[in-house]
Amino acid sequence: MTNKLTKRTAISRRKNLLSALDKAFNELNQFTQWLGFTPETVEYNCCGSCLSGSKYVENASHYVAYNIQDKQGYNAAYKENKDNTTWDDYPESHVGEYIYLQHRGESHAAYKLLIGILKQHGITTEWDWSSDIKLKVYLTKYANFNSGV
């Protein structure tokens, strides 16, 4: 019981999605068949097409990653959330912070493992189980802001 309580408080204190992803990717890399990559850990990382051609992910049967464009989109939304930007006197809203992850996996069970590990690190995943669609992830504490965005 204490272990569960400790985990919940640790998750609720997480402030930054990217640091939570780093920790989740580290666990995936060490203990599962999944490989997790950030723009700093993989070559050819400017966009989705380039990332797919990287020697690290080209032959990987299970990988999850985000590229520079995904990170720039996250950073822009993060900054806009802190600013009070208005358009024609209406506040602009980019609620919550989220990022999209490219992925490749070979089975439903493998994806359940991936999503479970992300969840253990306080990250919620939205996805329609299509291999053509990126995973949308955000900190679980922002679920009420991001759902359906």
Phi, psi and chi 1 to 4 in degrees:
 res  aa     phi    psi   chi1   chi2   chi3   chi4
   1 MET       -  -43.2  176.8  111.5  137.8      -
   2 THR   -63.0  -38.7  -51.6      -      -      -
   3 ASN   -60.0  -45.2 -168.4   14.5      -      -
   4 LYS   -63.2  -41.7  -85.9 -170.9  171.8 -176.4
   5 LEU   -64.0  -42.2 -175.5   58.9      -      -
   6 THR   -62.4  -43.8  -54.7      -      -      -
   7 LYS   -60.6  -45.3  -85.9 -172.0  174.5 -179.6
   8 ARG   -61.5  -42.4  -80.9 -168.0 -153.7  150.2
   9 THR   -69.7  -36.1   19.2      -      -      -
  10 ALA   -63.3  -42.0      -      -      -      -
  11 ILE   -66.2  -41.9  -71.9  170.0      -      -
  12 SER   -67.7  -21.4   67.3      -      -      -
  13 ARG   -83.9  -14.1  -77.5 -171.5  -58.3 -126.8
  14 ARG   -60.7  126.8  -63.9 -114.6  165.6   78.9
  15 LYS  -105.6  -26.0  -58.0 -106.7 -171.3 -111.9
  16 ASN  -125.6  126.7 -172.9  -53.5      -      -
  17 LEU   -62.6  -41.2  175.8   59.0      -      -
  18 LEU   -65.1  -38.7  -62.2 -177.1      -      -
  19 SER   -69.0  -36.2   62.0      -      -      -
  20 ALA   -64.6  -40.8      -      -      -      -
  21 LEU   -63.8  -40.3  -82.4  173.1      -      -
  22 ASP   -56.9  -44.8  -74.7  -15.5      -      -
  23 LYS   -67.2  -40.7  -69.3  173.8 -176.8  171.3
  24 ALA   -66.1  -43.5      -      -      -      -
  25 PHE   -62.9  -38.4  -75.5    3.7      -      -
  26 ASN   -60.8  -44.5 -174.7   42.4      -      -
  27 GLU   -64.7  -43.2 -176.6  174.1  -22.4      -
  28 LEU   -59.4  -46.1  -71.1  166.9      -      -
  29 ASN   -63.8  -35.8  -69.1  -23.0      -      -
  30 GLN   -83.0  -35.8  -74.2 -173.8    9.7      -
  31 PHE  -121.4    0.4  -58.7  110.0      -      -
  32 THR  -135.1  177.9   72.9      -      -      -
  33 GLN   -79.1   -9.4   75.9  -88.4   29.1      -
  34 TRP   -76.1  144.3  -75.4   94.1      -      -
  35 LEU  -114.5  128.3  -59.8  173.3      -      -
  36 GLY  -110.2  129.7      -      -      -      -
  37 PHE  -128.3  140.0  -62.0  108.0      -      -
  38 THR  -110.6  169.4   67.7      -      -      -
  39 PRO   -58.4  -26.2  -26.6   34.2      -      -
  40 GLU   -78.6  -16.7  -65.6   78.6   22.2      -
  41 THR  -111.4    5.0   60.6      -      -      -
  42 VAL  -141.2  147.0   68.3      -      -      -
  43 GLU   -83.8  169.3   62.8 -172.7   16.2      -
  44 TYR    50.6   63.2  -52.8  127.2      -      -
  45 ASN  -115.6   14.9   56.3   15.7      -      -
  46 CYS   -72.4  -34.8   65.8      -      -      -
  47 CYS  -150.1  178.2   63.6      -      -      -
  48 GLY   -62.6  -39.6      -      -      -      -
  49 SER   -66.3  -44.0  -61.1      -      -      -
  50 CYS   -66.2  -41.6  -68.1      -      -      -
  51 LEU   -59.0  -39.8 -176.8   65.1      -      -
  52 SER   -61.7  -26.4  -58.7      -      -      -
  53 GLY   -88.5   -2.3      -      -      -      -
  54 SER   -65.6  141.9  168.7      -      -      -
  55 LYS   -62.1  -23.4   68.8 -180.0  179.4 -176.9
  56 TYR   -73.7  -33.7  -63.5  105.2      -      -
  57 VAL  -108.5  -15.6  -59.4      -      -      -
  58 GLU   -54.6  -44.0 -170.2  173.4   44.4      -
  59 ASN  -107.7    6.6  -63.1  -42.4      -      -
  60 ALA   -75.1  132.4      -      -      -      -
  61 SER   -82.3  -22.7   57.9      -      -      -
  62 HIS  -138.4  109.6  -62.4   84.9      -      -
  63 TYR  -145.5  155.8   83.9   88.9      -      -
  64 VAL  -141.2  136.4   61.7      -      -      -
  65 ALA  -160.6  160.5      -      -      -      -
  66 TYR  -128.8  152.4   61.1   94.7      -      -
  67 ASN  -109.4 -178.0   57.0   54.1      -      -
  68 ILE   -61.7  -42.0  -70.8  173.6      -      -
  69 GLN   -62.5  -41.1  -72.0  178.7   -9.6      -
  70 ASP   -61.2  -42.8  -65.5  -35.0      -      -
  71 LYS   -67.3  -38.7 -172.8  174.3 -179.5 -179.7
  72 GLN   -63.6  -40.2  -72.4  170.6  -21.1      -
  73 GLY   -62.6  -41.9      -      -      -      -
  74 TYR   -62.1  -47.3  166.4   80.7      -      -
  75 ASN   -62.3  -39.2  -72.4  -23.7      -      -
  76 ALA   -64.4  -45.1      -      -      -      -
  77 ALA   -65.1  -39.2      -      -      -      -
  78 TYR   -61.2  -45.9 -173.4   80.5      -      -
  79 LYS   -65.7  -43.4 -178.7 -179.7 -178.1  -82.4
  80 GLU   -64.9  -30.3  -71.4  168.7   -3.4      -
  81 ASN   -65.2  -29.9  -77.8  -28.5      -      -
  82 LYS   -84.6  -24.9  -69.2 -175.4  172.7 -167.0
  83 ASP   -89.1  158.3  -65.1  -17.2      -      -
  84 ASN  -104.0   70.6  -69.0  -35.1      -      -
  85 THR   -78.5  138.7  -53.0      -      -      -
  86 THR  -129.4  149.0   59.3      -      -      -
  87 TRP  -123.9  118.4  -69.3   88.0      -      -
  88 ASP    52.1   44.0  -64.9  -31.2      -      -
  89 ASP    67.9   10.5  -65.7  -33.3      -      -
  90 TYR  -106.3  133.3  -67.6  101.5      -      -
  91 PRO   -67.2  137.6   16.3  -21.5      -      -
  92 GLU   -87.5  137.0 -178.1  177.3   -0.9      -
  93 SER  -127.6  124.5  175.5      -      -      -
  94 HIS  -122.8   78.7  -63.2  -87.2      -      -
  95 VAL   -68.1  141.8  -68.4      -      -      -
  96 GLY    66.6  174.6      -      -      -      -
  97 GLU  -124.9  133.2  -71.4  108.8   26.2      -
  98 TYR  -144.8  163.2   56.7   89.6      -      -
  99 ILE  -144.1  152.9 -164.8  164.8      -      -
 100 TYR  -101.0  139.1  -70.8   97.4      -      -
 101 LEU  -117.0  131.4  -56.2  177.0      -      -
 102 GLN   -77.1  158.2  -73.0 -179.9 -120.1      -
 103 HIS  -160.3  159.5   56.7   90.9      -      -
 104 ARG  -151.3  129.8  179.8 -174.1  -51.4  133.3
 105 GLY  -144.8  162.5      -      -      -      -
 106 GLU  -105.0   -9.1  -67.5 -173.6  -24.8      -
 107 SER  -155.1  159.9   69.5      -      -      -
 108 HIS   -60.4  -41.3 -173.6   79.6      -      -
 109 ALA   -63.5  -38.7      -      -      -      -
 110 ALA   -64.0  -41.3      -      -      -      -
 111 TYR   -67.5  -35.6  -84.4  105.5      -      -
 112 LYS   -63.4  -38.6  -73.8 -179.3   85.2  170.4
 113 LEU   -63.7  -46.6  173.2   66.3      -      -
 114 LEU   -57.5  -51.3  168.0   66.2      -      -
 115 ILE   -64.2  -36.3  -68.3  168.0      -      -
 116 GLY   -64.1  -41.7      -      -      -      -
 117 ILE   -69.1  -40.8  -71.9  176.2      -      -
 118 LEU   -58.9  -42.3  -68.7  173.3      -      -
 119 LYS   -62.8  -38.2 -172.8  174.4 -174.9  175.7
 120 GLN   -62.2  -22.9  -72.0  175.2   -1.5      -
 121 HIS   -99.0   16.1  -71.9  -87.3      -      -
 122 GLY    80.2   23.3      -      -      -      -
 123 ILE  -114.3  127.3  -58.3  168.1      -      -
 124 THR   -96.1  141.4  -65.5      -      -      -
 125 THR  -116.3  129.8  -55.0      -      -      -
 126 GLU  -111.4  129.6  -80.4 -172.8   21.0      -
 127 TRP  -167.7  146.8 -177.0   47.1      -      -
 128 ASP   -99.8   15.9   69.8   -4.5      -      -
 129 TRP    68.0   20.9  -66.0   89.9      -      -
 130 SER   -98.6  133.3  167.5      -      -      -
 131 SER   -70.2  -13.3   59.9      -      -      -
 132 ASP   -86.1  -11.1  -62.0  -29.5      -      -
 133 ILE  -109.2  135.9  -55.1  -65.4      -      -
 134 LYS   -69.7  156.0  -72.0 -176.2  175.3 -175.7
 135 LEU   -80.1  130.8  -54.3  172.7      -      -
 136 LYS   -97.9  122.4  178.0 -176.8  176.3 -176.9
 137 VAL  -126.0  147.6  -63.8      -      -      -
 138 TYR  -155.3  163.1   47.1   86.4      -      -
 139 LEU   -64.0  136.0  -70.2  177.5      -      -
 140 THR   -57.2  -33.0  -58.2      -      -      -
 141 LYS   -66.0  -13.8   68.5 -178.7 -177.1  175.9
 142 TYR  -103.5   15.6  -64.4  124.7      -      -
 143 ALA   -57.0  -39.4      -      -      -      -
 144 ASN   -68.1  -23.3   59.9  -33.5      -      -
 145 PHE   -82.9  -37.9  -64.9  113.8      -      -
 146 ASN   -91.0  -21.9  -76.6  -59.8      -      -
 147 SER   -58.5  120.1 -175.4      -      -      -
 148 GLY    82.8    3.0      -      -      -      -
 149 VAL   -78.3      -  172.7      -      -      -
